[in-house]
Amino acid sequence: MVVVAAAPAVSLGMLAIATLALPAIGIQWSPASAGIVCILLVCAAVGVRAWFPAFREPKGGPDGRATMFGFAVGAVIAAVSIGWRLTAAIGQPENLSQTFDNVFHLNAAEYIVMSGDASPLTLSSLTFAVDGGGSFYPGLWHAIVALVAEGTGASIPLSANAVDVLLAALVWPLSAALLVRILFGSSWAGQVATGLVTGCFALFPFLLLDFGIVAPYALSVAALPAALAWMVALLGLGNAAPAERPALWIAAGLSSIGVALAHPGGVIALLVLIAPAAVVAFGAWWRRTRMSGTPLRTRVLALVGALVLLVGAAAVFVVVRPTREAAFWGPPMSFDAAFTSILQSSEAFRAPALFLSVAIAVGLIAVWALKQQRWLSVSFLLVLFIYVIVAALHVGRLRYLLTGTWYSDIYRIAALIPVVAVPLLVAGCLWGGHLLGLGIERWKRKMPSLGPIRPGTVSAVTATVLALVVAVLAQTGAALASASSSITAVYATTDDSALLSADERALLDRIADEVPADGVVVGNAWTGASLSSAIGQRRALVPHIFATLDPDTRLILDQLDTAEPGSEVCEAVRRQNVTHVLDFGAREVHGGLHEIGGLDDLDSSSAVELVDEQGEARLYRVVGCG
């Protein structure tokens, strides 16, 4: 089961390497080229395994049939419960998130399809369509969406929805299953319980596919438990590590690369979550070496090395973050409200789920009572501490220092809570089963007639039933119902949708029949007109709301409606190959007003002629330049 559970996160790492390697050698991004890179990496791993005996056999042997069965059952339960809820909430497969960020995300995926360049070093903020430049941007989600679109022929919105459902219903549950396996050992009950509880949180995966939309970060968080699991195994804190140390390094490295290139916020969260485990592991090593008589010089050198790693991790935490201007989200509540939301499991304004608070509290007690993975409680408290800071502390240097990595955004930080809460819930269920099993053993000693009853079986069944109770309460509770309703509202295409109305979407769906394949479309990005790229497969002059504008683009936006032969704007139109204009009116995604002088009077301008319309959405052809 370890191989299957680890596959999504490791695959993300291989695909991330492919996004860096292929552009470096001049090969375009496609299902074939990405697949070849992954095959080569697998062949390299097989070669290493054959060459080094340490890679050949899993430490402790493979998981038994019962564990494999429990894993399969848990994975199916999670896939069905999460996948069903998310697909039902999205509605029509071609629906898109009617949110600000989706202009960038969908157009970035379309850019990768059209250009064959999936490098995170150039994706940036879609300045590629303006000046050919760019800077680092974590584009793994966009690259995968592009692979789905190119490999299946599906539209970009449909491909994006498919990837989002898969990251929620497959990557997240399997990664959580791997973490539970390494933390608490091979147990069919633990695996079934994991499958039951991974879909219990409105905070993840549903929150990140509602707010934003921040799907790249959601992909990173979905794979985060797997990377955390391998780190725990490397530190020697796992329960029956599934592989020898060299293999653990490879799995941990690939998973961490995947998490980092999906979104850096995920790998910084990994550093925060693993820090308590690293302290515990080093403390245990120090005690062992002192008892075994290891020379003091060796121990001191190890301590210096650990301090260097600590300083390095702290430096990464401080440096790898957006600018303070980009981390502009302020505190949305008071400290009292923040603590209350934690007690009610209603973080980030979700509906209360008191049973989750109780279940998590039991899990916190369980890891101490069972004397297993006590560091988890510290990691959980660290996440809650950061959550309280971002939720209630006034804007300033300290708040930015502690939360700026995640844009000082309460939603991004709240989404990390289930990463630790899921194994705590499973620990609580296993502990409940363990207590009942101990009681059965005592009864059997007093009542031999209970002979056929097996305490171990009773423990496992009890743990499963407890997880089932939590799952039923969650699936029928207000928090998940509210999450579903919110996603439905965000994805619905109506006459007054925030980003694209039904009329605007209908017009975009057919512009490929009216705009030449090499034509460029002008429009106000704030109104969703820039989605001519992702939906209509016709390049938008301004592909993103915050795209950098070169002189030609500025001139076109300022003067297009007054264009006439021989004018400077006409020269710019020819250089940029602008052929059409989309007019979606003044309604903008955030309800603001960004006036664009060259697009204000199109209905009375002789520079353009109307070629198609749907309701108030209009498509014009540029004719004023001859």
N, C-alpha and C positions, 0 to 999 in steps of 0.2 A: 504493500500500500504506500510505502514511503516514496517509491519512484513515481507513482501516479499523483500523489498529493503534491510532490515537489515540482512536477512537470510544468505547470503554468508559470511559476515564478522563474524557474530556470530558463524556460523558453523566452520569457520577456528579456532576460539577460542576453541571450543569444541574438535576439532580434535587435536589441539595443546596440550590440557590437556591430551588427550588420549595417545599421544606420550610419555608423561612423566609418566602417571599413569600405563600403561600396563607393561612396563619393570620393574617397581618397584614391581609389584606383580607377576612377572614371567609369564605373558601371552604374547603370540606372537602377532605381528601386523598383522592384516588381516581385510578384510571388515566386517566380523562378529564381531570380538572383538572391532574394532573401532566403529561400529554401536551400540553395546551394551553400550559402554561408553556414546555415544551421547544420547541414549535413557534414560539412567539413569540420565544424566544431565537435560534432558527435563522433566523427571518425578519429579526431585527435584524442578525445576522451577514451575511446575504445583502445587506441594504441597505447596510451599511458597505462590503462588498466592491464593490458597484456604484458607490458614491459615491467611494471612494478607490482610485485605480489601483494603489496599492502592494499591495492585497489580492488582485489579480486572478489573478496567475500565480505558481506556486511558484518559488522561487529555484532555479536549476539545472535546471528542467524536471522532468517526472514520472519516476518510476522505470520502468526498462525491463521488457519482458515477462519476461525471465529472473528479475529480482528479484521481480516479482509472483508468478511461479510458485513460486519458492523460498519466498516468504512464505506462500503458500497451503499448500504441502506441510508447512512447519514448523508452521503453525497447526493443521493436521489431526493431525499426529503428536503435538503437545502435548495437544490436546484429547482424543485417544483414550487416550494413555498415562496422563494424570492423571485424566481423567474415569472411565475404566474402573476404575482402582485405587480411586478414592474411592467410587464407587457400589458396587463389590463389597465394600468394607470396611464401608460403612454398612449394607448388607444390605437389609432391607425399606424401601421408600420412606417409610413412616410412622414409622420408628424415630426416636428422638430421643437426643441426647447426654445420658447419665445423669450429668450434672455439676451442680454447685452453681449456676453462673452461668446455666444454661439456664432456670431458673425466671423470672428477670428477662427474658431475651431473648425467650422465646416469649410471655410475657404482655405485654411491651411491644408486640410486633407485633400481638397481638390487640387491645390497647387502641387502637392506631392505626386498625385496621379498624372498631372499634365507635364510636369517638369522631370519626373523621375529622380528628384533630389529630396531625400528624407533626412539629410544631415541636421542634427540639432545645432550645429555651428552656424547655420545660415537661415534657419526657419524664422527666428526672431519674431517681430511683430508684423509680419507681412510686408516689410519694407522691400522684400524681394521684387514685388511687382512695380516698385517705384525707382529704386536705385541699384538693384541687384546685390545689395549688401545685406547685412544682418549681424546678429550676435547670438550667443548661445540661448536656445530656448528648448525646454524638454519636449521633444516632439514624438515620443514613442507611441502615444495614443493615436496621434494623427497618422503616423506611418502605418499602424495596424489597420485603421479605418481605410486608408488608401489601398492596402493589400486586399481587404474584403471587397471593396468596390471594384478594383481592377480584376480580381480573380473571379467574381461572380457576375459582374455587369450590373450590380445593384447601384442605386443612386447613393450619393454621399449621405443624405439624411437617414436613409434606411440602413446603410452600413454603420453609421455612427450609433444608431439605436441597437443594432445587433451586437456591436462591441460592448456597449454599456450593459446590456443584459448579460452578456457572457462574463464580464468582469464582476458583476454583482452576484450572479447565480452559479458561477463556476470557479473563477480565480479566488474570490474571497472565501467560500466554504472550504475549498481544498487547502488553501494556505492555512486556515484556522485548524483544519484537521491535522496537518503536519505539526503545527505548534503544539497541539494537545498531545499528539503521539510522542513527541520528544520530551515534553514536560512531565507527563504522567505515565508514560510507558504504553506497552501494547495491551489494549483493552477494548473489547468490542462495545462495551457499554459507554466508554468514554467517546468513541467515535460516533455512535448513534446520538449521544447527547450533544456532541458538537454540531452535528447536522441539524438537530432540532433547535438549538439556541442561536445559530448564526443569523437566522432571519428574524430575530426578536427585537432588533434595535431600529428605531426610526432614524437614529443618528448616522448609521452606516449599514448598507450602502445607499439608502434612499435620500438622505439629506443632501449629499454632494451632487446627486443627479436632479435635484430640485433647485437648490440655490446655485446661482452662478451663470451658467452651468460650469462646474469645475471637474469635468470628466478626466483630464490627465492626472489630477491629484487623486481622484477616486481610484484610478488604475494603480497608482503608487501605493495607496493605503490598502487596496485589496491584496497586493502581494507582500505587504509589510509583515504579516505574521510568519510567512515562510522564511524571509530573511532573518527575522528575530529567532526563529526556531534553530536555524543553522548556527547562528552566533552562540546561542545557549549551548548547543552541542559542542562547539569548539571550546567553550569555556569549561567543559567537563561537568556541567550542571544538569545535563539531560538524563532522563531515565532510560537506560539502555540505548545509547547512541546508535543510530542505524548504519553507520559507516565508519571506516577508519579515518584518521585525521587528514591525510592528503585529500581524500574524496570530500571531506567536510569543507576544506578550504575552497575547493572548486565550486561546490554547491553554494556556499555562503557568498563567494565572490560574484558568481553569475546572478544570484538572486538580488544581491545588493546593487549591482549595476543596473538591473532591470528596474528596481525601485527608484534609483537615483535618476535615471534617464526618463522614467515616466513623469517624475516630478521631484525636485530636490527636497521639497518639504517632507516627503516620505522618508528619505534616508536620514535627514536630521532628526525626525521622530524616532528612527531606529537607534540613533546614538543616545537619545534621552531614555528610551525604554530599556536598553541593554546596560546602561551605566550601573544601576544597582546590582545586576547580576555580575558585572565585571568586578565590582568591589568585593562581593561575596566570594567569587572564585579566587581572587588574589589573596584575600584573607585566609581562605582554606589552604591555598598553596603555601603561604607563609608559615602557617602552623605545622603543616606536614614537614616542610624542609627543616624547620627548627627542631622538631622531634627526631628527624632522621639524621641530624648532624651535618646537614649541608653547610659548607663553608660560608662564613658571614659575608665574605667578599662577593660570592655568587648571589647571595640573597640581596645585598645592597645594589648590585648591578641590575638585578631584576626590578628592584624598587625604583631605581632611576629610570629604567625603561618604561615602567608603568606610568611614572609621572610625566615622561615625555609624551606618551600616548594620550594621557589625560589632557595635557596642554594642547596637543594637536587637535583632539576632539573638540575642546573648548574653542579653539581658533576657528575650526570649521563651523561650529554653531554660530559664532559671531559674524563670520565673513559671508557665508553662503546664505544670502537673504536679499530681498528686494530693497530698494532705496527707502528711506524713511517717508518720502513723498508718496511712494507706491503703497506703503503699508499705512493707509490713511484711515482705516476703520476705527471708530471710536468705541468706548465702552457703552454697551446698550442697556445696562442695568446697574443696580446698586449691589453692594457686597451682600446684603441680606437676601436679595433676590437670587444672587448667584448661588449662595449656599443652599437656599430653599430649593432651587432647581436641581441641585445635586441630590438632596435628600429625597426628592420626588421623582428622580430620573426624568426630569423634564428640561434637560439642558437645551440650549439654543432654541428656546421657545417651543419645544415639542410638547404635546399633551402629556400629562403626568402618567407614570407607569410605576406605581408604588411597589408592585410585586417584584419588579426588577431591582429596585433598591434593596428590598429584603433579601432576594436571591444573591445579589452581589455581596451584601454584608455577610451572608452565610459562607460564601466563597472565601472572603477575606479571613474569616475564622478558620475555615477548613485548611487553608495552606499552612497555618500555624499549628493546628491540631494534628494534621497528618505529617508535619515536619517535612513538607515538600514544597520547593520553589517559593520560599517565604519572600524572596526578593520581589515577586510579582506584586505584593501589596504595596511596596515602596514605589514601583513603577506606576501603579495605578494612582497613588497619591500624587506623584509628580505630574501626571496628566491633569488631574483635578486641580492642582495648584496653578498650572499654566492656564487652565480654563477660567479659574476665578480671576486671575490677573487680567486676562483679555476681556472678561465680561464686565469687570467693575473698576479696575484701576484707571485713574485719570491719564490722559495722553501725556507722555513724557519719555525721557530717555530709558527709565527702568522698564516701562511697559514695552517699548520697542526692542530693548535688549532681550527680554524674555519671550516675546511673542512675534517679533518682526519677521522671523523665518516664515511664518504662516500668514503674512500680510496683516498681522494683528487682527485677524478675522475670527470671530467666535465660532463660525460654522466649520471652518477648516480644523480648528483645534478640537471642537466637540466630536468631530468624526473619528478622532483617535481613541476615544473612550472605549468603544467596543473591542478594539484590538486586544486590550488587556482584560476587559470585562468578560469576554467569551470564555477564555480559559478559567477565569475565576468562577463563573457559573458552572462550568463542567466540574471544577474541583469541589464545589458545594454539593453537586449531585452525587459525585463519587463518595464524598464523605458521608452523606446521608445513607447511601447504600452500605458503606463500611460499618457505620454504627449499627444498622439493623443486622448485618451479618454477624457482628460480635454478639448481639443479643441472641441470635439463633444458636450460635455455638454454646452459649451458656445454657439455653433451654435444652439443647440436646444432651448436655452433660447431666442435667437434672431429669430429663424425660427421654430416655432411650427410644421411646416409641416414635420419636420424630426422625428416626434414622434416615429415611429416604430424602429428607430435605437437606439440600446442600447450601451451606452458608454463602459460598462464593456466588452461586447462581442467584440466590436471594439478593445479595448485594448488587449484582449487575442489573437485575431486573428493577430493583428499587431505584437505582440511579437513573435508569432509562425512564421510569415512570415520573420521577421528579422533573427531569428535563422536559418530558411531554407536557406536564402541568404548566411549566413556565411557557412553553411554546404555545399552548392553547390559549393561555391568558393573553399572550402578546398578540397572537394572530386575530383574536376577537376583541382586542382592546382599542382604546381611542387613539393611542399614539400612532400605530401603524395605519389605522383608518384615516387619520388626519394626513399622514405622509402620502398615502395613495391619492387622496383628494387634492393635495397641493400639487403633486406631480401632474395629475390630470389637468388641473387648471393651467399649469405652466406649458404643457404640451398641446393644449387644445388650439385648433385653428378656427377662429371665429371672425365675425365682421369687425371686431375691434381688438384683435390679438395685439399684444404689446410690440412684437417685432414685425410680423407679417400677417396681414389680414387674409381672409379667404380669397378675396379678389386679387390681392397682390401675389399670393402664392400661385393662383391659377395662371396669372400672366407670366410669372417666372417659369412655370412648367412648360410653356410653349415658345419662349423666346428663341430657343435653338432653331426653330423653323423660320425665324424672321431675321435673325442676326447672323451674318457670315461667321464661319468657324474662327477666323482670325480677327474678327471685330472686337472692339473694346467698348464697354458700356459705362456711361457716366451716370452717377446717381448720388444721392445723399446717404452716406453709410448709416447715419443715425436712424433712418427710416427702414432699414433692411434692404435697400436697393442693391447694396454690394453683394448680396447673395445671388446675383446673376452668375457668379463664378460657381458656387457650390451646387446650385439647383439648376441653373440654365446652361452650365458649361460654357459660358461666354465671359471672358475675363473682365473683371471690374477695374476701372481706372483707379478707384480708391478701394482696395480690398478689405480694409479694416477701419473701424471707427477712429483708431489712433495711428493710422498709417502715416509715415513721413511723406510729406508732399514736396515734390521737386518743382522747379519753376514752371515747367509746362503744365503740370497738373493744377497748380494754383491759378495760372492764367486761364485755363479752361473752366475751372469752377467759378472764376470771377466774371468772365466775359462771354461765355458760350452763347447766351441768348442774343448777343449783338454781333455774332460772327458774320463776316462778309468776305468775299474773295480778296486776297492780298493782305488781310489783317494779320497781326501777330498771333491772334488766337487761332486762326485757321492754319497757320504754320505749325502751331503746337498740336492741333487736331490731327494733322497729317503725320507728324512725327510719332504721335502716340497711337495712330490708327484708330481713333475714336470714330465710331460709326453710328451709335445710338445713345439715347438718353432715357433713363427710367425716372418717372415722376410719381412718387408715392405720397405726395402731399406733404403736409407739415407735421403729421403725427409721428413722434419719435419714440424709441423703445423706452426711454426713461422719462418721457413726458416733457422734455425740454424743448428748446427752440434754437436751432443752429441755422441761421440764415445763410444761404449760398447764393451770392448775387447773380451768377450766371445761370442759375436754374429757377429763378423766381418767376419769370414771365414767359415760360415756354408756350403757354396756350395762345399767346398773341405774338410770338416771335416768328419772323420769317427765316430764321436760321435753322429751324427744324420743322418737320411735318409729322403729323400723327399717323402711325401705322397700325397700332393696336391699342385696345383699352379693355379693361374689365372693371366695371364700377368706376371708382375714382382713380384707379391705377392706370397709368398711361405709358406707352412706349413710343418714343419719337425717333425718327431718322434724322441725322444731321445732313442738311442740304445747303446750308448757307455758305459753304466754302467752295461750291462749284463741283 
